[in-house]
């Protein structure tokens, strides 16, 4: 399994989540996925599954927002939903390394 730009099922799972994030956005460039570390000019949450072998290169994957925008309070969990937050499950069904319990979360007061 080589480097991928995003998990294969992420687009569909994140649609509602991303609509919630649009509350914070003024342009399409306000949010960015990076599979090559944190991009300059962005704050990020690392998307990591510790069960992944090092050869699968997930350690440099980030979901980011521009540094001139308010922090939306994004949190990543590789161990189930985070209590008190709105969470979207991120599944990678083609990957056997415990992706079934991964979530990207926003604060409950996010519109």
C-alpha positions as CSV (number, residue, x, y, z in Angstrom):
1,X,0.0,0.0,0.0
2,X,1.6,3.3,-1.1
3,X,1.0,6.9,-0.4
4,X,-2.4,8.3,-1.1
5,X,-3.7,11.8,-1.1
6,X,-6.7,10.9,1.0
7,X,-8.6,7.9,2.3
8,X,-10.7,6.4,-0.5
9,X,-14.1,7.0,1.2
10,X,-13.3,10.3,2.8
11,X,-15.1,12.5,0.2
12,X,-18.6,11.1,0.9
13,X,-18.1,10.9,4.7
14,X,-16.9,14.4,5.0
15,X,-19.6,16.2,3.0
16,X,-21.8,17.2,6.0
17,X,-18.7,17.8,8.1
18,X,-17.3,20.1,5.5
19,X,-20.6,22.0,5.2
20,X,-20.4,22.7,8.9
21,X,-16.8,24.0,8.4
22,X,-18.0,26.4,5.7
23,X,-19.3,28.5,8.5
24,X,-15.6,29.5,9.0
25,X,-14.7,29.8,5.3
26,X,-14.7,32.8,3.0
27,X,-13.0,31.0,0.1
28,X,-12.3,27.4,-1.1
29,X,-8.7,27.8,-0.1
30,X,-9.6,28.2,3.6
31,X,-9.3,24.4,4.1
32,X,-6.8,22.0,2.7
33,X,-5.8,18.3,2.9
34,X,-2.1,17.7,2.9
35,X,-0.3,14.4,2.6
36,X,3.1,16.1,2.7
37,X,3.2,17.8,6.2
38,X,1.8,21.1,7.4
39,X,1.6,23.6,4.5
40,X,2.9,27.2,5.1
41,X,0.2,29.6,6.2
42,X,-2.1,27.0,7.7
43,X,-2.9,25.5,11.1
44,X,-3.6,21.8,11.0
45,X,-4.9,18.7,12.8
46,X,-2.8,15.6,12.1
47,X,-4.8,12.7,10.6
48,X,-3.0,9.7,12.1
49,X,-3.7,6.0,12.7
50,X,-1.0,4.7,15.0
51,X,-1.7,1.1,14.0
52,X,-0.5,1.9,10.4
53,X,2.9,0.6,9.6
54,X,5.5,3.3,9.1
55,X,5.8,2.3,5.4
56,X,2.2,3.6,4.8
57,X,3.2,7.2,5.3
58,X,0.2,8.5,7.3
59,X,2.4,10.4,9.7
60,X,2.6,13.4,7.3
61,X,-1.2,13.7,6.6
62,X,-3.0,16.8,7.9
63,X,-6.4,18.6,7.5
64,X,-5.7,22.3,7.6
65,X,-7.3,25.8,7.8
66,X,-5.7,29.1,6.9
67,X,-3.9,30.7,9.8
68,X,-5.8,34.0,9.3
69,X,-9.1,32.2,10.2
70,X,-10.5,31.4,13.6
71,X,-9.6,27.9,14.9
72,X,-12.7,25.8,14.2
73,X,-11.8,23.5,17.1
74,X,-11.1,20.5,14.9
75,X,-10.0,17.3,16.7
76,X,-8.9,13.9,15.3
77,X,-9.6,10.7,17.2
78,X,-8.2,7.3,16.3
79,X,-10.1,5.8,19.3
80,X,-13.8,6.5,18.8
81,X,-15.9,9.7,18.9
82,X,-14.9,12.4,21.3
83,X,-17.6,13.1,23.9
84,X,-19.2,16.5,23.7
85,X,-18.3,17.0,20.1
86,X,-20.0,16.5,16.7
87,X,-18.0,13.7,15.1
88,X,-17.9,12.2,11.6
89,X,-16.5,8.7,11.2
90,X,-13.7,8.3,8.7
91,X,-13.6,4.8,7.3
92,X,-10.9,3.4,5.1
93,X,-12.4,0.0,4.2
94,X,-9.5,-1.0,2.0
95,X,-7.1,-0.7,5.0
96,X,-7.0,-3.4,7.7
97,X,-5.3,-1.2,10.3
98,X,-8.2,-0.3,12.7
99,X,-9.6,2.6,10.6
100,X,-13.1,1.7,11.9
101,X,-12.8,3.8,15.0
102,X,-11.4,7.0,13.5
103,X,-13.3,10.3,13.7
104,X,-12.9,14.0,12.8
105,X,-14.8,16.2,15.3
106,X,-16.0,19.7,15.7
107,X,-17.3,21.4,18.9
108,X,-21.0,20.9,19.6
109,X,-21.7,24.6,19.2
110,X,-20.6,24.5,15.5
111,X,-23.5,25.5,13.3
